[in-house]
Amino acid sequence: MKKILTLFAVLLCLCAGVLSAEKLGIDSFSFAPKAEAATIVDSGKCGDNVTYTLDSDGLLTISGTGAMYDYSWEYIPPWETTLVRSAVVSDGVTSIGDSAFEYCRSLTNVKIPDSVTTIGWGAFSGCISLTSITIPEGVTSIGKRAFEDCSSLTSITIPNSVTSIGSYAFYGCTGLTSITIPDTVTEIGECAFLRVPNVIYSGTASDSPWEARALNGYIEDGLVYNDSSKTKLLACPSSREGTVVIPNSVTSIGEDAFFYCTGLTNITIPDSVTSIGDWAFYDCSS
């Protein structure tokens, strides 16, 4: 009888524990909190045939076919930019609209499908938490200011399908150790890679500022020369700091060569230099 009463008491305790656990939303076996599934907090249209959903985990999903709408400072995206932490663009969407993700400061990763052919003006401008992005094969143009001030970006892949890059497209991406521009790019806008530490390009862009033109040459110690003879200094990356000593082989310094090198404190020019181009030391404020 005593054993039966003891067993009954144990069963009562177990039942009480299960009931209490259920009231608290706790797994009755592990006594661990149940994981809350993400819920949709916002949804709507972002293109004629394109829709979006934003869930409670900050995942923005763009779905449908065709182009996204273009946005601007007066016609802003419908989602709350401060809530977006990651984004997935589904296959079938053909463009990333102007300013679509502008100032999504918490955005850390984006998946872009091969169906996308254009990345719009200012599409990811100011996405300071974005660390890497792969631009898929199929994209032919990258708009003005597309990745401006994405200072956390450390990895960018530009495919051979790209033929044009807009002005200031990668301006201020100071966290990139290097970026390679494929030779298929024939148009590069003004200051497209200003303040990017190291840009590698051997193509012939039609409207190439120093950020591209200067890199059709020979690079040594971060400085860009016309060729291995190093008789003409074409450019110094604008992110360079401290002191630069120009070698004795140099006879001329090209225009815009030290343009916006605000971190340089000393430049030593040898007697061999006989000509210095226009704007060569523009805004060397230090």
Backbone hydrogen bonds, N-H to C=O, Kabsch-Sander energy under -0.5 kcal/mol:
donor,donor_aa,acceptor,acceptor_aa,energy
5,L,1,M,-2.3
6,T,2,K,-2.1
7,L,3,K,-2.5
8,F,4,I,-2.3
9,A,5,L,-2.1
10,V,6,T,-2.1
11,L,7,L,-2.3
12,L,8,F,-2.1
13,C,9,A,-2.0
14,L,10,V,-2.2
15,C,11,L,-2.6
16,A,12,L,-2.4
17,G,13,C,-2.2
18,V,14,L,-2.4
19,L,15,C,-2.6
20,S,16,A,-2.4
21,A,17,G,-2.4
22,E,18,V,-2.6
23,K,19,L,-2.0
24,L,20,S,-1.8
25,G,21,A,-0.6
25,G,22,E,-0.8
26,I,21,A,-3.3
27,D,32,A,-2.6
31,F,27,D,-2.6
34,K,25,G,-1.9
41,V,54,L,-3.0
42,D,54,L,-1.5
44,G,52,Y,-1.8
46,C,50,V,-2.6
47,G,50,V,-0.9
50,V,47,G,-0.6
51,T,63,S,-2.8
52,Y,44,G,-2.6
53,T,61,T,-1.7
54,L,42,D,-2.7
55,D,59,L,-2.0
56,S,39,T,-2.2
58,G,55,D,-2.0
60,L,58,G,-0.6
60,L,86,S,-2.6
61,T,53,T,-2.7
61,T,59,L,-0.6
62,I,60,L,-0.5
62,I,88,V,-2.7
63,S,51,T,-2.7
63,S,61,T,-0.5
65,T,49,N,-1.8
66,G,92,G,-2.1
69,Y,46,C,-3.1
71,Y,98,D,-2.3
72,S,75,Y,-2.1
81,T,79,W,-0.7
83,L,80,E,-1.7
84,V,80,E,-0.6
84,V,81,T,-0.7
85,R,58,G,-2.8
86,S,58,G,-1.9
87,A,109,N,-1.8
88,V,60,L,-2.5
89,V,111,K,-2.6
90,S,62,I,-3.2
90,S,88,V,-0.6
92,G,93,V,-0.5
93,V,90,S,-1.7
94,T,66,G,-2.7
95,S,66,G,-0.6
96,I,118,T,-2.2
97,G,95,S,-0.7
99,S,121,W,-2.2
100,A,97,G,-1.9
101,F,123,A,-2.4
102,E,99,S,-0.7
103,Y,125,S,-2.9
104,C,101,F,-1.9
105,R,103,Y,-1.8
107,L,104,C,-1.8
108,T,85,R,-2.9
109,N,85,R,-0.7
111,K,87,A,-2.0
112,I,110,V,-0.6
116,V,113,P,-1.4
117,T,94,T,-2.9
118,T,94,T,-1.1
119,I,141,S,-2.0
120,G,96,I,-2.8
120,G,118,T,-0.5
122,G,144,K,-2.6
123,A,120,G,-1.8
124,F,146,A,-2.8
125,S,122,G,-0.8
126,G,148,E,-2.8
127,C,124,F,-1.8
128,I,126,G,-1.9
130,L,127,C,-1.4
131,T,108,T,-1.1
133,I,155,S,-1.9
135,I,133,I,-0.6
135,I,157,T,-1.8
139,V,136,P,-1.8
140,T,117,T,-3.0
141,S,117,T,-1.3
142,I,164,S,-2.0
143,G,119,I,-3.0
143,G,141,S,-0.5
145,R,167,S,-2.1
146,A,143,G,-1.6
147,F,169,A,-2.9
148,E,145,R,-1.1
149,D,171,Y,-3.4
150,C,147,F,-1.6
151,S,149,D,-1.9
153,L,150,C,-1.9
154,T,131,T,-3.2
155,S,131,T,-1.1
157,T,133,I,-1.5
158,I,156,I,-0.6
162,V,159,P,-1.4
163,T,140,T,-3.0
164,S,140,T,-1.5
165,I,187,E,-2.5
166,G,142,I,-2.9
168,Y,190,E,-1.7
169,A,166,G,-1.6
170,F,192,A,-2.7
171,Y,168,Y,-0.9
172,G,194,L,-2.4
173,C,170,F,-1.8
174,T,172,G,-2.2
176,L,173,C,-1.3
177,T,154,T,-0.7
179,I,198,N,-2.0
181,I,179,I,-0.5
181,I,200,I,-2.9
185,V,182,P,-1.8
186,T,163,T,-2.3
186,T,184,T,-0.5
187,E,163,T,-1.4
189,G,165,I,-2.7
192,A,189,G,-1.5
194,L,191,C,-1.2
196,V,193,F,-2.1
200,I,179,I,-2.9
201,Y,199,V,-0.6
201,Y,215,L,-0.6
206,S,186,T,-3.9
208,S,205,A,-0.7
212,A,209,P,-1.8
213,R,209,P,-2.8
214,A,210,W,-1.5
215,L,212,A,-1.1
216,N,213,R,-1.9
217,G,215,L,-0.8
218,Y,225,Y,-2.4
220,E,223,L,-2.5
223,L,220,E,-2.1
224,V,235,A,-2.7
225,Y,218,Y,-3.4
226,N,232,K,-1.6
230,K,227,D,-1.8
233,L,252,S,-2.4
234,L,224,V,-2.9
234,L,232,K,-0.7
235,A,224,V,-1.5
236,C,257,A,-2.5
240,R,237,P,-1.9
242,G,263,G,-2.0
244,V,266,N,-2.2
246,I,244,V,-0.6
246,I,268,T,-2.5
250,V,247,P,-1.5
251,T,231,T,-3.4
252,S,231,T,-1.6
253,I,275,S,-2.3
254,G,233,L,-3.1
254,G,252,S,-0.5
256,D,278,D,-1.8
257,A,254,G,-1.5
258,F,280,A,-2.8
259,F,256,D,-1.7
260,Y,282,Y,-3.0
261,C,258,F,-1.9
262,T,260,Y,-1.9
264,L,261,C,-1.3
265,T,242,G,-3.2
266,N,242,G,-1.7
268,T,244,V,-2.7
269,I,267,I,-0.6
273,V,270,P,-1.5
274,T,251,T,-3.3
275,S,251,T,-1.2
277,G,253,I,-3.0
280,A,277,G,-1.3
282,Y,279,W,-1.5
284,C,281,F,-1.6
285,S,283,D,-2.0
